[in-house]
Amino acid sequence: MNDAAAMQNARMVPAYVNRGLSLVGGEGVYLQDPMGMRYLDLMSSYGTANFGYRHPILTECFEQQLRRLVCLHGSFANDTRAEAAQELLARCAGGLARVSFTNSGSEANEAALKFAALATGKKKFVACRGGYHGKTLGALSATEGTRHRGSFEPLIWDFRFPAYNDAAALSEAVDNATAALILEPIQGESGIHPAAPGFLRRAAEICRASGALLILDEVQTGTGRTGHFLASHAEGITADIVTLGKGLAGGIPIGVTMVSARVAESIPRGAHTSTFGGNPLAAAGILAVLKLLDQPCLNHILEVGEYCTGALRCLDSRFVGEIRGRGLMIGFEVAHSRDLVLKALQKEHVLAIPAGENVVRLLPPYIIEKAHLDIFLEKLRRILASPLFTGAQPCAAS
Ligand SMILES: Cc1ncc(COP(=O)(O)O)c(C=O)c1O
């Protein structure tokens, strides 16, 4: 083990999985270890380094803002922050009128739940089984399953969890005592499960009929990840509240909660603030990311995403099961121990991440090219054909 890994393991609480790898630099779609060994990054720091590493436009924007002003409390106005809010709303449309800035996806969802409670005067919520909304106590309350919440129950307020993609169960769970329904357009953490066609639209109708608000958690699916600025744009869905995070500020911590004018009206001053929320450095990152995320970039995300899923579909169906996702948010089921596949990929200098029970998740930087994906696919083919895996039980789904 090298010095940094030993020191980190000895000094930090052991709350993270240990990947057994130190990374000290990056360039484009590659990360670098202390020996200069390059790793092809297909995970973007869990969907955050969307434009890879040391992107010249992002670096330039951060350098400029570092020289101007790094932090400024939200009680003062700031040109960069104001412009970031304006540009963000312009990209989202669909009735979203105001923005709240925080520092993570979890915080964005905390704000969303609090704003929904303020707007409706209710504290009953509906979320879906398999959803993931973060690990702070409010976001965790909206996250079903013992894996993340087991040790922390009882959690807050009243949450119901109907099955995802089951409109009848949703309709039963949402009633006129419900403040809001919170949903991901594609469930990421539980294994890349996209909403079935029409499910989001039906969810919006169910909310409208009962007076509940619709919160779309686009922390993972948003900011272009699926080839649309918001994944819900592809479905033509409008929500009362939308949350974003991850790579929206080019790698600087960010959480965003966008709300309709009606929701905004019910938020009193001081109801939800954060010292770092909307700091000018993060706001500059948002402006740079929005500029980079133009239509050709969104088209590229769709094109290389389809190339990757198409190639995965050609792999041996005894060992690769269902392939799911949209754009550059891709998951594929594996028959063998998923963690062994991830370890074998890492040994081959390719970084991917787990999701659900048996899914390898790919969230590559948007600057990835087909040639990079070919390198990954060739290595994956070799790994799956190796004696370590050929004895595995075949995929049930195939
Ligand atoms: C859909 C979704 N919501 C919320 C979060 C929490 O974001 P953060 O880890 O920045 O708090 C995540 C993180 O993976 C996520 O995928």
The ligand as an ORCA input file, in Angstrom:
! r2SCAN-3c Opt
* xyz 0 1
  C     -30.484     10.439     -7.562
  C     -29.573     10.922     -6.479
  N     -30.037     11.784     -5.566
  C     -29.251     12.248     -4.582
  C     -27.934     11.858     -4.464
  C     -27.083     12.362     -3.353
  O     -26.117     13.235     -3.828
  P     -24.832     13.578     -2.932
  O     -24.025     12.337     -2.825
  O     -24.142     14.682     -3.701
  O     -25.334     14.054     -1.613
  C     -27.403     10.973     -5.404
  C     -26.006     10.523     -5.306
  O     -25.563      9.593     -5.914
  C     -28.249     10.477     -6.442
  O     -27.794      9.625     -7.348
*
